Amino acid sequence: MVEPPAPSSDASREAPPQGDTDRRRRRDQDDGGGFWRSLLLTVAVALGIRQFLVEARYIPSGSMLPGLQLQDRLLVEKLSYRQRAPRRGEIIVFHAPHAFDPALRSDYQAGPGRCFLVNLPFLGSLPGMQEPACDAFIKRVIAVAGDRVSVDPGGHVTLNGRPLEEPYVHNWCRPVGPGSCRSLDTTVPGGSVLVLGDNRANSWDGRFWPGTHFVPNGQIIGRAFFRFFPFSSVGSLVTADPGATSGPAAVQPPAGRP
């Protein structure tokens, strides 16, 4: 009597129920979707913090030497100026003058969408993405709305009739001849500030912009308040109002005398 062939091992395996297969497929799809949802949520939160609360910036030039060195990393907070106006002595980050100076704006125009992309980490460094109107500057607030301010060719400031003491400035302009800087004598209009670089002899600031001397408050990105790199220089960037420690008022000569 011939025995029937034994079933193969593959044939003897019991196929999983169709319901289990469907549930496994849905679980795999849910796991993939959950990953992308988490990733998008993380990116959105990070961009929201950077846009509205605080962001990291680095120093790309020497205009704030010696206090801020090239490649220093700073934290810039964006909440203070929603509640109050900038104060003298604060270090601020603001949109480049190409974005608000009437003499420069016509040649350099960029919409908010372009600037948003340009300022995303890594994306802005791609060839062809650079846009002067989307750059950011960092300077120190020297005078605020209503202040009468003058800057001599050496870069020394007189604020409301009193010489301004600026211990953070080490590199002054030459008073006369080659190396002297542009002088300034003006009153700061409402809703604006006058900013200068600490490296007074090597800073493109309100003394030199062709169409305005002032930064509108609405063009300020935030206040630099903390340096977190290099580790040897970690610390606060908050300084006292230099106008509060100004020298004695300049003596006016008697009438009829030079």
Residue pairs with C-beta under 8 A, 6 or more apart in sequence:
49 55
51 78
52 78
53 77
53 78
53 79
54 75
54 76
54 77
54 78
54 222
55 75
55 76
55 78
55 222
56 73
56 74
56 75
56 76
56 228
57 73
57 74
57 75
57 76
57 93
57 136
57 138
57 224
58 71
58 72
58 73
58 74
59 68
59 69
59 70
59 71
59 72
59 74
59 138
60 70
61 70
62 70
62 199
62 202
63 138
63 139
63 197
63 198
63 199
63 202
63 203
63 204
63 205
64 91
64 138
64 139
64 140
64 197
64 198
64 199
64 203
65 170
65 171
65 198
65 199
65 202
66 170
66 171
66 198
66 199
67 168
67 198
68 74
68 91
68 138
68 198
68 227
69 233
72 227
72 229
72 230
72 233
73 227
73 228
73 229
73 230
74 138
74 224
74 225
74 226
74 227
74 228
74 237
75 224
75 225
75 226
75 227
75 228
76 93
76 221
76 222
76 223
76 224
76 225
77 222
77 223
77 225
78 221
78 222
78 223
80 222
80 223
81 217
81 220
81 222
81 223
85 144
85 145
85 217
86 92
86 141
86 144
86 193
86 217
86 220
86 223
87 141
87 144
87 241
88 141
88 142
88 143
88 144
88 147
88 159
88 241
88 242
88 243
89 140
89 141
89 239
89 240
89 241
89 242
89 243
90 140
90 141
90 223
90 238
90 239
91 138
91 139
91 140
91 141
91 223
91 224
91 237
91 239
92 138
92 139
92 140
92 141
92 193
92 195
92 215
92 220
92 221
92 222
92 223
92 224
93 136
93 137
93 138
93 220
93 221
93 222
93 223
93 224
94 136
94 137
94 138
94 139
94 195
94 215
94 219
94 220
94 221
95 133
95 134
95 135
95 136
95 137
95 219
95 221
96 132
96 133
96 134
96 135
96 136
96 137
97 104
97 137
97 209
97 212
97 215
98 104
98 105
98 107
98 108
98 132
98 133
98 135
99 105
99 108
99 110
99 133
99 134
99 219
100 212
100 215
100 216
100 219
101 209
101 210
101 211
101 212
102 211
102 212
103 209
103 210
103 211
103 212
104 209
104 210
104 211
105 133
105 211
108 131
108 132
108 133
109 133
110 118
110 131
110 133
110 134
114 131
114 134
115 131
115 133
115 134
117 123
117 124
117 129
118 124
118 129
118 130
118 131
118 134
119 134
119 136
123 129
124 130
124 134
136 221
137 195
138 224
139 195
139 196
139 197
139 203
139 205
140 168
140 195
140 196
140 197
140 198
141 193
141 194
141 195
142 149
142 157
142 159
142 164
142 193
142 194
142 195
142 196
142 242
143 149
143 157
143 159
143 188
143 193
143 194
143 243
144 188
144 193
144 194
145 188
145 189
145 190
145 191
145 192
145 193
146 187
146 188
146 190
147 159
147 160
147 187
147 188
147 194
147 243
148 159
148 160
148 161
148 186
148 187
149 157
149 158
149 159
149 160
149 184
149 185
149 186
149 187
149 188
149 194
150 157
150 158
150 183
150 184
150 185
150 186
151 157
151 158
151 181
151 183
151 184
151 185
151 196
151 207
152 158
152 175
152 183
153 173
153 174
153 175
153 176
153 180
153 181
153 182
153 183
154 172
154 173
154 174
154 175
154 180
154 181
155 169
155 172
155 173
155 181
155 196
155 200
155 201
156 163
156 164
156 172
157 163
157 164
157 166
157 196
158 164
158 250
159 242
159 243
159 246
160 243
160 246
161 249
161 250
162 243
162 246
162 247
162 248
162 249
162 250
163 246
163 247
163 248
163 250
164 242
164 243
164 246
164 247
165 242
165 245
165 246
165 247
166 198
166 242
168 198
168 239
169 198
169 199
169 200
170 198
171 199
171 200
171 201
171 202
172 200
172 201
173 179
173 180
173 181
173 200
173 201
174 180
174 201
179 201
181 200
181 201
181 207
182 207
182 208
183 207
184 206
184 207
184 213
186 194
186 213
188 194
188 214
189 214
191 216
191 217
191 218
192 214
192 215
192 216
192 217
193 214
193 215
193 217
193 220
194 206
194 213
194 214
194 215
195 205
195 206
195 215
196 203
196 205
196 206
196 207
197 203
197 204
197 205
206 212
206 213
206 214
206 215
207 213
224 237
225 236
225 237
225 238
226 235
226 236
226 237
227 233
227 234
227 235
227 237
228 234
